[in-house]
Amino acid sequence: MYFTKTDMVKDFFESFNYPTYIVIPLAIVKVLGVAMILWRPNTWLTEWAYAGFFFDLVLATVAHHYAGHGIIGFSLYGLIVIFPSYFLGKYIRD
C-alpha cells in the first residue's frame, strides 16, 4: 500500500503531523525487514529487523492513541503478534 497508494498514505501521515518524506523510505525498510526475518542471513540482522518492527508498532499505537483513534487497532494487534513470532522463531533456531 505504501508503494501503490502513496498519496493516501501521505495523507494519513499528515493527519498524524508526521513528515511525508518518510513514507517511501519506511516502506523500503519494512520490505527489507520482512526479507531479513524470513531469510535469516545472520542473527543480528534478524534482531534488528524485529526491533525495527517493534518500535514502529509501538510508535504507531501511540500515534493512533494521541490522534483520538483509540489504542485498540491494527498496530496493537501487530504488537501482540510480534512477540510470539520472535520467541517462537528464537526457540526453533536454537
C-alpha positions in Angstrom: 0.0 0.0 0.0 2.9 2.3 0.7 4.1 1.9 -2.9 0.8 1.7 -4.7 -1.3 4.3 -2.8 1.5 6.7 -1.8 -0.8 9.8 -1.8 -3.3 8.2 0.6 -0.5 7.1 2.9 1.0 10.6 2.8 -2.4 12.0 3.8 -2.5 9.6 6.8 1.0 10.8 7.8 -0.1 14.4 7.5 -3.1 13.8 9.7 -0.7 12.5 12.4 1.6 15.5 11.9 4.4 13.4 10.6 6.6 14.4 7.6 5.5 12.8 4.4 9.1 12.3 3.0 9.5 9.2 5.2 6.7 7.2 3.5 8.9 5.6 0.8 12.0 5.0 3.0 9.8 3.5 5.6 8.2 1.2 3.0 11.6 0.1 1.8 12.9 -0.6 5.3 9.7 -2.6 6.1 10.2 -4.8 3.0 13.8 -5.3 3.9 12.8 -6.2 7.5 10.4 -8.9 6.3 13.1 -10.3 4.0 15.6 -10.4 6.9 13.1 -12.2 9.2 12.2 -14.8 6.5 15.7 -15.3 5.1 17.7 -15.0 8.4 21.1 -14.5 6.9 22.6 -13.9 10.4 21.1 -13.3 13.8 22.0 -9.7 14.4 20.1 -8.6 11.2 17.1 -10.6 12.3 17.3 -9.0 15.8 17.5 -5.5 14.2 14.5 -6.3 12.0 12.4 -7.4 14.9 13.5 -4.3 16.9 12.5 -2.1 14.0 9.1 -3.6 13.7 8.6 -3.4 17.5 9.4 0.3 17.6 7.4 1.0 14.5 4.3 -0.7 16.1 4.8 0.9 19.5 5.1 4.4 17.9 2.1 3.7 15.6 0.0 2.6 18.6 0.9 5.8 20.5 0.2 8.0 17.4 -3.2 6.5 17.0 -4.0 6.9 20.6 -3.0 10.6 20.6 -4.9 11.2 17.4 -8.1 10.0 19.1 -8.5 6.8 17.3 -8.2 4.7 20.4 -5.5 2.3 21.4 -7.1 -0.8 20.1 -6.2 -1.1 16.4 -4.1 -2.9 13.9 -0.9 -1.6 15.4 -1.7 -3.1 18.8 -2.7 -6.4 17.2 0.6 -6.4 15.3 2.4 -5.7 18.6 0.7 -8.7 20.1 1.6 -10.9 17.2 5.3 -9.9 17.0 6.2 -11.3 20.5 5.1 -15.0 19.8 6.8 -14.7 16.3 10.1 -13.5 17.8 10.2 -16.0 20.7 8.9 -19.0 18.7 11.4 -18.2 15.9 14.2 -17.9 18.5 13.1 -21.2 20.1 13.1 -23.1 16.8 16.5 -21.7 15.7 18.3 -22.6 19.0 
